[in-house]
Amino acid sequence: MSEPRTPAAAAVNLLTRGVLPETELNRLLAQAEASGLTLDDLADPCEKFGVTPQALLNGLSISVAERYLQGTLTYAFCDGVLNGLIGAIVNVGMSRDLPQPAFSLYQAFDQGEWRRSDDPPETDPGEKYVKPLVLQIMRKLRH
């Protein structure tokens, strides 16, 4: 079996092949949302599961996006997770390319953090701005 060719493919592989157990995935997502994750925080899971920080960040971000689109995670939780991952995403990007789609998903969820001045008060920025962006990123990832 050949190795994935792109960091995004490695992240999808990480999730679909069960390299990262669901319990560990959920623990990392909860920690990211509650207090953020640094590269130091990711060192042990990366070593334990034989993945790079880039693949792990992409895998966590993809999992959040998929669960958001399925309706199993709220926008607020997902936004909190991505905000908790951005420091590590940027730190990885200091020495190599920014992890993608992790960075793009961070930017997408960031778009739901405020109402635009021309939006009616009942506008849900997550539905109006975030969901279409996340769908676009995930479609591109799967093709």
Summary of the structure (lengths in Angstrom):
residues: 143
radius of gyration: 14.9
end to end distance: 20.0
largest distance: 52.5
contacts: 437
relative contact order: 0.14
helix: 69%
strand: 0%
